[in-house]
Each structure stands twice: as structure tokens, then as C-alpha cells.
Amino acid sequence: MGKETALYCARNIADFIGNCTTLDVNNITNACIQMDNEILNSNFAHNGSTAIIAIIEKIINKDFFKLYICNLGDSRAMLIKKDGSFISLSEDHKPYNKKEKERIYKIGGFVENGRILGYIGVSRSFGDKKYFSLHPKKDKSHLNYKKLNKIAHYKYYILIF
């Protein structure tokens, strides 16, 4: 995956999401698609980056938060409870995963040796025009989301890796 794409994402995702009129899955998805389109039109479009995006929104006049997690590729997010137990908030996008493999074949690609076109080991990313332009630019299904409501203040830790 590409360093340029990862740096671009890290530096710009907050601005793209900050332009959303409201925080919801559709607006966050559209912000990510807009950023991906910018990457695909850049001189580093051939590079790609996996991503985990975590958005924590405070519910007005309450001590609760909404947590949005979206992921591309094999980056991971977990919600760690104080007792040490955890909830996985993301799932890997790997070409050998049944649903991912079906999606790849449906859009005209193929999986060989567990990799897209025999080369790429993740099935979703920002950028990587050469290998991921197989799906339409406006395909909202290329992001996975988990939305958790009413996360109690100071009872959980989010671990992203």
C-alpha cells in the first residue's frame, strides 16, 4: 500500500467528514467517496491505503456518545471494556472472504491465491486505482460501518491498529 495515499487520508479525512451537514452513515460514506475520487485523480492514484475511521459524537445534554466506525481493508478497531473483554468493531476485507470474493467476481475481477488479480491482499482500500477501479466510484458498499449508540462515558477504550 502507498505511503502517499495513507498520508493524504490522514491529513484530509477530517476535512471531508467535517463538511457533512449531519453525521450519519450516508454522509460519512459520501465524504469517503469524495476523498477516494480525489485520490483516484491524483498522481499517486496507483497507491492505496487501508483505513479505520472512528467518529465519536456526543449526544447533546447527555453523558452518552455515538460511535461510528468505518473500515477499508485489514485495519482493525476494537472496543475494550474495563474488565478486559472486547468487541470487534471491524472485519477484514480479504479477497478470500466469501462475500468479498462474490463482490469481486460480480464487478469483473477475479481472485487467485487469495489475492485480487493474484496481486493485492485486501479487497477494499482508498486509492489503488489499478486494482480497485473495478468497482464504480459511487459504490457505497465499499465501506463497512458499525454504529453503536449510547456508549457510556469513561467505560470503554477504543483500540485501533
C-alpha positions in Angstrom: 0.0 0.0 0.0 1.1 3.5 -0.6 2.7 6.0 1.8 1.4 8.9 -0.2 -2.2 7.7 -0.1 -2.0 7.0 3.7 -0.6 10.4 4.4 -3.2 12.1 2.2 -6.0 10.2 4.0 -4.6 11.1 7.5 -4.3 14.8 6.6 -7.6 15.2 4.8 -10.3 12.8 6.1 -11.3 15.2 8.9 -12.0 18.0 6.4 -14.1 15.7 4.1 -16.1 14.5 7.1 -16.2 18.0 8.6 -18.1 19.2 5.5 -21.0 16.8 6.3 -24.2 18.7 7.3 -25.1 15.9 9.7 -23.2 12.8 10.9 -24.9 9.7 9.5 -23.8 6.7 7.6 -24.7 8.1 4.1 -23.0 11.4 4.7 -19.8 9.8 6.1 -19.8 7.3 3.1 -20.2 10.2 0.6 -17.3 12.1 2.3 -15.1 9.0 1.9 -16.2 8.5 -1.7 -15.3 12.2 -2.4 -11.9 11.7 -0.8 -11.3 8.5 -2.8 -12.2 10.3 -6.0 -9.7 13.0 -5.2 -7.1 10.2 -4.6 -8.1 8.4 -7.9 -7.5 11.7 -9.8 -4.1 12.4 -8.2 -0.6 11.5 -9.3 -0.5 8.8 -6.6 -3.7 7.0 -7.6 -1.8 3.8 -8.2 -1.1 3.6 -4.5 -3.6 2.6 -1.9 -4.3 2.6 1.8 -6.4 0.7 4.2 -8.2 2.7 6.8 -10.2 2.7 10.0 -12.2 5.9 10.7 -13.6 6.4 14.2 -16.1 9.2 14.8 -17.3 9.9 18.3 -20.3 12.2 18.6 -21.5 13.4 21.9 -25.3 13.3 22.3 -26.4 16.7 23.4 -27.4 17.2 27.0 -26.5 13.6 27.9 -23.4 11.8 29.0 -23.5 9.4 26.1 -21.8 9.2 22.7 -22.5 7.7 19.3 -19.6 5.9 17.9 -19.2 5.4 14.1 -16.5 3.0 12.9 -15.9 2.5 9.2 -13.2 0.3 7.7 -11.5 -0.5 4.5 -9.0 -3.3 4.1 -7.5 -5.1 7.1 -7.0 -2.3 9.6 -8.8 -3.1 12.8 -10.8 -1.4 15.6 -11.8 -2.9 18.9 -13.8 -1.6 21.8 -12.1 -2.7 25.0 -14.1 -2.8 28.2 -12.5 -2.0 31.6 -12.8 -5.7 32.5 -10.6 -6.6 29.6 -13.2 -8.1 27.4 -13.7 -6.6 23.9 -16.0 -6.2 21.0 -14.5 -6.3 17.4 -15.7 -3.2 15.6 -14.3 -4.1 12.1 -14.0 -7.0 9.8 -11.1 -7.6 7.4 -11.8 -7.1 3.7 -9.9 -10.0 2.3 -10.4 -11.4 -1.2 -10.8 -14.9 0.0 -13.8 -13.9 2.2 -16.9 -15.4 0.6 -18.9 -12.1 0.4 -15.9 -10.2 -0.8 -15.0 -12.8 -3.4 -18.6 -12.7 -4.8 -18.4 -8.9 -4.9 -15.1 -9.0 -6.8 -16.3 -11.5 -9.4 -19.6 -9.6 -9.8 -17.7 -6.4 -10.8 -15.4 -8.2 -13.3 -12.4 -9.1 -11.2 -11.0 -12.4 -10.0 -9.3 -13.9 -7.0 -6.1 -16.0 -7.4 -4.2 -17.5 -4.5 -6.4 -15.4 -2.1 -5.5 -12.1 -3.8 -7.3 -9.8 -6.2 -5.8 -10.4 -9.7 -3.3 -12.6 -7.9 -1.6 -9.4 -6.5 -3.5 -7.4 -3.9 -4.2 -9.0 -0.5 -7.0 -6.7 0.6 -10.3 -6.2 -1.3 -11.1 -2.6 -0.3 -9.0 0.5 0.1 -8.7 4.2 -0.7 -6.8 4.6 -4.0 -5.1 1.7 -5.7 -6.8 2.7 -9.0 -5.0 0.0 -11.0 -6.7 -2.7 -8.9 -9.7 -1.2 -7.3 -11.2 0.8 -10.2 -13.1 -2.4 -10.9 -16.0 -1.1 -8.8 -18.0 2.0 -9.6 -16.7 5.2 -8.0 -20.1 5.8 -6.4 -20.3 2.3 -4.9 -21.3 2.9 -1.3 -20.8 -0.7 -0.4 -17.0 -0.4 -0.3 -17.1 0.8 3.3 -18.3 -1.2 6.3 -19.8 0.7 9.2 -20.8 -0.1 12.8 -22.8 2.4 14.7 -23.0 2.0 18.4 -25.4 4.2 20.3 -25.2 5.3 23.9 -21.6 4.5 24.7 -21.3 5.4 28.3 -18.6 7.9 29.2 -15.3 6.5 30.5 -16.4 2.9 30.5 -14.7 1.8 27.3 -11.4 2.3 25.4 -11.1 2.2 21.6 -8.1 0.4 20.3 -7.3 0.9 16.6 -4.4 -1.0 14.9 
